[in-house]
Amino acid sequence: MSQKTKTAITPIRSENYPEWYQSVLKAADLSEHSPVRGCMVIKPWGYGIWENLQRALDGMIKETGHQNAYFPLFIPLSYLQKEAQHVEGFAKECAVVTHHRLEKNKEGKLVPAGELEEPLIVRPTSEMIIGHTFSKWVESYRDLPILINQWANVVRWEMRTRMFLRTTEFLWQEGHTVHATKEEAQEEAKKMLQVYSDLCYNYLAMPIICGEKTPSERFPGAVDTYCIEAMMQDRKALQAGTSHFLGQNFSRSCDIKFRNQESELEYGWTTSWGATTRLIGGLIMTHSDDDGLVLPPKIATAHLAIIPIVHNEEAKEKVFSFCDHLARELKKVHYAGQPLNIIVDKRDMRGGEKSWSWIKKGVPLRLEIGPREVDAGQLSLARRDKPHRETTPVSAHELPHRITQILDEIQDNLLAKATAFRDQNTVKIDKKSDFYDFFTAKSEDEIHGGFALCHWNGDPAVEEKIKEDLNVTIRCIPIGAPEEAGKCIITGEPSTRRVIFAKSY
Amino acid sequence: MSQKTKTAITPIRSENYPEWYQSVLKAADLSEHSPVRGCMVIKPWGYGIWENLQRALDGMIKETGHQNAYFPLFIPLSYLQKEAQHVEGFAKECAVVTHHRLEKNKEGKLVPAGELEEPLIVRPTSEMIIGHTFSKWVESYRDLPILINQWANVVRWEMRTRMFLRTTEFLWQEGHTVHATKEEAQEEAKKMLQVYSDLCYNYLAMPIICGEKTPSERFPGAVDTYCIEAMMQDRKALQAGTSHFLGQNFSRSCDIKFRNQESELEYGWTTSWGATTRLIGGLIMTHSDDDGLVLPPKIATAHLAIIPIVHNEEAKEKVFSFCDHLARELKKVHYAGQPLNIIVDKRDMRGGEKSWSWIKKGVPLRLEIGPREVDAGQLSLARRDKPHRETTPVSAHELPHRITQILDEIQDNLLAKATAFRDQNTVKIDKKSDFYDFFTAKSEDEIHGGFALCHWNGDPAVEEKIKEDLNVTIRCIPIGAPEEAGKCIITGEPSTRRVIFAKSY
C-alpha cells in the first residue's frame, strides 16, 4: 500500500464508518446535538438541503393530485388506542403530555400542574387523528378519493439515536388517502412509492430498490408495506421511504364509511406514505467521501463557491468586483426550477483554507479567482466529484451558458458511481455457509456484507433466526423481480423468488 | 330600510359578527375543529393560503439576510426557567411532557409510563432553546450577526380559542438574531416589523399600524415590543405580528457571549419576531363579506374558477374542451411569482350552485361558460370584489394578456376598501365621556368603537382602569406619529403624543 493520503475528514470511512459520518456532519456544519435527548438542531446548511428536497417532493405530491393540509400535533390516547396493532407498535416510544401548566410547589420549584383528564400523545404518525377527521369528510363515493398530504414534525422516543438517521423528533411528510376500492388504494400506495423512487433517482442521485416488506417488518396496522431501500457506503441498507396499503383496518377503527353507487354503506380503503429528514442522512452516506460532504447539484444548498484570492489591498477591489459581477450573472441562471445559489466567499482567510471549507461542505463547484484570472478572463473550475486538485479551464464569459450542463454531469456521475457501488456489492447467494460468511466481519470494524439476493421459504421463524445470528433482516421482496425456482437459503425448502437480505440502519 | 337581501352567509356581520366569522370559515371549507381541545384542522383551502403567505414571507426573510434552520420541539423545564420574566409569562399555558411511553396497568388500561427525570415543555416560543444553541455558535464579534429563522408549530394552552385567531397549537415563523451592538439589534427588530408591514400591505391587502407596545403589553422578557395592528370589520384590533428587541436579557440567561474587537467578553444583543396562522384570521375578517370569504389575489389559493354550464351531453364535450384549453393557456401566466391556479369545475351540479360555492370560497375571478360563450369567444368575467351579478365582457383570446392586470386591480381595491374602513373608524378623542361613549355598545350586539387616538400620561394604572371599565387596551404607540402636546384622556395630565386605544382579539 502507498503512503496514506491526507484527507479532510478523520477517521476515514475504512477506519471507522460511524465516526466518519459524525465527522462529515460536523465538518459540513449540517447539524448538532441539542440539550433535548435524541433531538438535533438542523443548521442552515442542512436545512437548505431539506428545503430543496421538500420543494421537489412537494411538487411531485401535488402533481399526483394531492393537497396539503394540517392536523393537530396531539392525539388523545383514546384515539390512538382504537387500532390495536397500531397502538402496540407505537406504545413503547410515545411522548405523553399529561399537564397543561406549570406552578410553584411549596419549595418554590416549578412543577407540572393542571393534569389533563386524558393524556395527549405527541403524534408518532397521524393515521388516527387524520382518520377521525376523514370520517367526517366522507359520505358518498362522490367524496372519494381523498388525497391529502401533511408536512409536519413527529416524535418517536428512540433509545439509540443518530443525527438525521434516527432522532426522537424528525421532520417528514405523511400522505393519507381514502379510496372507494381496494384496487385503487393498492395502486395509490404503489404510485407514491414510485414518487419516492423518482425523488431518489432524479434529485438525490441515490439508487434504490423498490420492494415490499415481509409481514414481520410491516407498519403497525398495515396490510402491505412497500419501501425503498438504498445501500450506504458501509454496505448497510437504509430504508428511505415507505408506503402502506392499509386495507380497511383504519377505516374500521376510525369509522370512515361511504355510500357506494348502490347506496350501500362500505368502509373506505386507505393508504399512508411518508418520507423524512432521514433522506438527508442517506444522501450524506451515499455520496460523501474522506474529504467530507458531497452534494448532488439538484438539492445542493449552494451550487458554486467563488473564492477570491487576493494578496494585497490593490488587487482586492478588482478581484471582488469581478467575482460579484460573475455571481450576479450566474444567479440569473435557473437550475432545477430555482435560480442558482452562488456564494462569494470574501472572508479574510487563506485561499486554501476557504477552498477546503467548501470541499467539506460539499458544494458541487468551486472557482478560485485571483488577479491573473481576472485579467485573462480564464477560470479554473474545480468539481466536487473529481480529485480536489483537478480543474477544468472555462472562460468567465462562457460559464453562465455551460454551468447547468456541468451540474447535470456531476449529478449523473454521482448517480452512476453510487449505482456501480451498489451493484458491486449486491450478490446472489445460494449456500448457507456463503451467506454466513458474507455477513461476518473478518475483523472488528471491517466493512463487509452488502445486499444478498437469496431464496426464502416465507417463514418468519427463518427471519427471526437470521436476525438473531447475524443481525441481518429481509429488507424487501423486490417489486418486479423475475420468478425463479430455488431453495430457501436456510431450510432448503422450495421458493419462487429471491428476497434482499442485508444489515440495516 | 329596503327588504333584506339574500346572502350566502347567515348570520350576516351586522347581526352576529363572531358567528358570521365561524360561518365564513365553514362555507369556504377553510378549517374545522379537531377532537383535541383548542386545536384545529387546517383544510386544503385554508392551508393553500398559508402556503402562499409562507412563500411570500420566507422570500422577504431571506432577502433581508436570514437563513432557515430547525430546533427541537421540546424545551427542558430547566432551560425555560432561566429567564424569570419569560417563564412567568408562559407557565400558565404550557403543555408538559412527563412520560415517554405507554404501558398496560393491572386493569389492562393503557397509561403513561417511563416518567422523565425532567419534564419537557412543548415550545410556546423558542428563545430558550435557540438561545442555548446560539451560545455555542458565538465566540467572536466576527461570528455576528447571527440571523436565523424557523418555521414551526408552537403550543400555548389557551382557555378560550377561536379558529385561526387563537388556537392551542398554531403554525408560525420565529426569527431569532444576535448582534454585537444595541443599535444594530434595535434596527433589526424595526426592520422585521417593516417586513411584516410589507407582507400585510403587498400580499394580504391588509392595512396596519406599526407601533410599539406599552410596558404592560410587552413580550415576557423583552425590552421593547413592536407590533402591527390591523382593524377588523367589527372595529376591533388584531395584533398581526410582533418583533422584540430583547436587549441583553436572553443573552445573560442563555450565556451568549462574544469577544469584541478589543478582546473583551460582552453579552450579545438579541431580537426575536414572529408571525402566525393568525394572519389568516385577520385576512378573513378584513375582506370577507356577507357572501363569504374574499381572498386578495396575491395569496389566493386559486385565482379563477371556470364554471362550464352544460344542459345536454352534446354541448358537454365542446364546452369542457374549450374550458380546459382556456385553463391551460391561463396556467402559463405567472402572478406573484407563481403560475396562476385555475380551477375548472366540472362537477355535476347546477351552474348557480357551483358559482355560489366559489363565491363563498373567495376566488377572485369567476367565468360561467356555456355553448353561447364558446361560439362567440366572448366571456363574462365576474369579480369577487364586485356585486355577484355584475360582470365585465372579455374575449377569451385577450384574457391571458389582461388577467394579471385585473387581479392587480382587485388587490388594490381590497386594500383601498380596507384602508377607507379603518380610517373611517379611527378618531381622535379628547374627552373622557366621549371615550367611554365610543367604546360602549348601544345594544348588546351592536358593532361599535374603533381606533381611538388619545393622549395618555404613561401610567400603567390608567391602562388597568380602562381595561377594567371597557375591556379596552392601548394597542400601540404608533411609530413616527407626530409629537403633539395634549392631556391624558383619563387623568388630564400632560402628554406629548397620542396612542391607539381599542378593543382587541
Interface residues (C-beta under 8 A of the other chain):
Chain A: E32 S34 P35 V36 C39 M40 V41 I42 K43 P44 Y47 G48 W50 E51 Q67 N68 A69 Y70 F71 P72 L73 F74 I75 P76 L77 Y79 Q81 V87 A91 K92 E93 C94 A95 V96 V97 T98 H99 H100 R101 L102 E103 L110 V111 P112 G114 P119 L120 I121 V122 I129 H132 T133 K136 I148 A152 N153 V155 W157 E169 L171
Chain B: E32 S34 P35 V36 C39 M40 V41 I42 K43 P44 Y47 G48 W50 E51 Q67 N68 A69 Y70 F71 P72 L73 F74 I75 P76 L77 Y79 Q81 V87 A91 K92 E93 C94 A95 V96 V97 T98 H99 H100 R101 L102 E103 L110 V111 P112 G114 P119 L120 I121 V122 I129 H132 T133 K136 I148 A152 N153 V155 W157 E169 L171
